[in-house]
Amino acid sequence: MSALAAKGDLPSTTPATPDAPIVADNAVLADPAVIDTAATQTLAPAVPTALSLKTQPSGGANAVALETQPVVQLLDQRGASISTAGITITAVSGRTDVVLSGNTAVTDATGRAIFKTLSLTGIMGDITLTFTAPLLGLEGVTSGNLVLAAGAATALVSDTKLGAVAAGQQFNQFHKLHLQDSGGNVVALSGRNVVVSSSTEGLSGTTTVPTAKDGYVLFKNLMLTQTGTTTLTFTSGDLSTTSIVEVKSGDLQSLEITTQPSEVAINAVALGVQPVVQLLDAKGNNVTTAGFRVTATITQFPVGAAATNSTLLNPTARTNAQGVATFTGLAIAGLIGDYKLGFTPDNGVTQPSDKTVTLSAGEPKKLIVFTAPSSPEGNSTAGTWSLTQSLVIGLRDISNNPVTKNGVTVTATVTGQDPTFSARTDADGKAEIPITFNGASAGLRTITYKASNVNDLTVGITLPLLTPVVTRALTVPAGKSITSQAFPLTAPMSNSNGAWTYTSSATTIATVSTAGIVTIHGLVGTVTITATQLATPKYESATTTAELDVARYSVGDVGPGGGKVFYVAATPQYWGRYLEAAPTDYKVGTDVRTMVPWGCQGTFMGTDTAIGTGKANTSAILTNCKTPGIAADVANKYSTRTAVAGQWYLPSKDELYEMWANRAAIDGSFPTWYWSSSEVLQYEFVNGNWTGGYYSDFSSYQTLSGWQFTNDKNSPLYVRPVRAS
């Protein structure tokens, strides 16, 4: 009983009784008939959430369908195959030098996408494929490693640029060609005959040569007899290519390389050993002619290099009086790799070097983005942004070769904020610089990366608007009624400085001005007040809501029974919504307040203490205690002009507390002690068990606490009836 529960808070003479121990119902746990509701819960419907590569692709030849075509299976959120048809699966490759065709397939009724014509065209080498479902946005699944091999030969490519040749003499350099597929790969096919013919008469030498096992063919002893321009046509089956040859008279000068160029070089840096050449006549004798120009050329490029991206710096020299030309500042500027050089006198024949020059990267001259950043993420609480994947910056030389230089300091500055961020490059020449963005606005930020003697690099990052953190939500005061005056709202607070505006969900009940003044219009109901914070350059808009309950009466109003309302429930209850206190205490005669006993000493009624139980308590007392003039009897007989006897009752303990808490709104003229209809079981050692009732002390020295006590039922105390509506 709740009356007993209240006893623990008050002084008592009753011996303490320990609570009964709580024992788990192991019998229920062991009973197989007990149904585990968690185990019988309905599983969520299966949806595609992942991809599985059921068949790995294999057998990649350039521009030829894979021997083993891949098969991709849709999986649901539990990792099981899901039979969802019509989903397009796309195969992609991270290599930009490989193009995929036949790279889409659609799932069938089993949820499988079976590729049938997937092929790869591009530079041969290792490659992996990633299969994605773009419309579902699922994480891709990546295949094992494939080795892309050369495909069928589609071109015959010349590797040699012939200069001028002497008529009647074998070419001063061999002519090299190779078979190539559609992806630019060398086709290593041996025994395929290549035939050379000329546009003029007089071609001699071995004119039919088979390809070697590496797919290359070398014509070593060709000779032309007619001077002038001749077109050589090399043919192998349906493939052909041409070379233009200028045939000079046999008395033109030739060269001898007396000092070979360096075998190692740094990009765009003068060769450590500069080449020296000697002019020769047709018989191999030194020609002592001064002022003759000799030009250095690249006769062999590494893979990926060509005249469009690799060249020579300071490529000319002039002979001295002995016919010797010494190069000064000759350098290779281009992609790293192995080069061969040739030297050609004006109107003469190119003399190729028999040495290979291996070019390495030069000094860093620019920065590149090696790893792109992730999208920025906002920290709304801190008002900052960061990148989960920072930019990785790499070093490049003047020809865009990677520079693997350790310890180079790279700094990053962001427009509109301090400080400067920095990091040093690692052994691979890479630096990762974490950056935190701050400032008064979102939007585009420019990051400028710098390093010593290197061109700056700028990267644009767009910062999203942050979500405001509401630190004080909107609240509205309780206890408002249709007669309440207009009142201001306390504005919410957030870490954004955007202005707050307000709206009402039911303007017929209450309206709210832009400034937050609420006006009630005389109708009962519940209104949702929404506070909206305008977006700023840094934060997006935010909202917070609160419910305004407009009741018919508020505390302090005169109720329908003529008393003062001292309690309003948040929502209508089974007993009503409003409690009003009688306009006066129970009294006999004019202006004489009367004290009466609770009644029926020794009889236990079992009354309650909660709000809303006073009327039932009063009925229980009157049923079990027929003594006239007791507190419950006089409260029940109380009447006003608008509320007759029988509508008023003795308040419960909690109702009496609310009356005390709002005594100023009633009239504030209470004397001291007032009965409630709640009783409490007490113990007296002489007479045995007897019952007492709760009462409240309204006297001035208890006004801060509203203490409630228990007292002998025969004690005379005051009565203030209450009424529920």
Beta strands, then each sheet from edge to edge (+ up, - down):
strand 1: 48-55
strand 2: 71-76
strand 3: 88-93
strand 4: 98-101
strand 5: 104-106
strand 6: 112-114
strand 7: 119-122
strand 8: 125-127
strand 9: 129-132
strand 10: 141-142
strand 11: 146-148
strand 12: 155-158
strand 13: 164-166
strand 14: 175-180
strand 15: 193-198
strand 16: 208-210
strand 17: 216-219
strand 18: 228-236
strand 19: 239-248
strand 20: 254-259
strand 21: 264-266
strand 22: 276-280
strand 23: 293-300
strand 24: 311-313
strand 25: 316-318
strand 26: 324-326
strand 27: 331-333
strand 28: 337-345
strand 29: 351-352
strand 30: 357-360
strand 31: 366-371
strand 32: 376-379
strand 33: 384-387
strand 34: 392-396
strand 35: 409-414
strand 36: 421-424
strand 37: 430-432
strand 38: 436-437
strand 39: 443-450
strand 40: 457-463
strand 41: 470-472
strand 42: 480-481
strand 43: 487-488
strand 44: 493-494
strand 45: 500-504
strand 46: 510-512
strand 47: 517-520
strand 48: 525-533
strand 49: 542-551
strand 50: 564-573
strand 51: 576-581
strand 52: 595-596
strand 53: 673-684
strand 54: 688-697
strand 55: 708-712
strand 56: 717-718
strand 57: 722-724
sheet 1: 1+ 2- 6+
sheet 2: 5+ 3- 9+ 10-
sheet 3: 4+ 7-
sheet 4: 8+ 11-
sheet 5: 12+ 14- 17+
sheet 6: 13+ 19+ 18- 15+ 16-
sheet 7: 20+ 22- 26+
sheet 8: 21+ 30+ 28- 23+ 25-
sheet 9: 21+ 30+ 28- 29+
sheet 10: 24+ 27-
sheet 11: 31+ 34- 37+
sheet 12: 32+ 33- 38+
sheet 13: 36+ 35- 39+ 40-
sheet 14: 41+ 44-
sheet 15: 42+ 49+ 48- 45+
sheet 16: 43+ 47- 46+
sheet 17: 50+ 51- 57+
sheet 18: 52+ 56-
sheet 19: 53+ 54- 55+
end
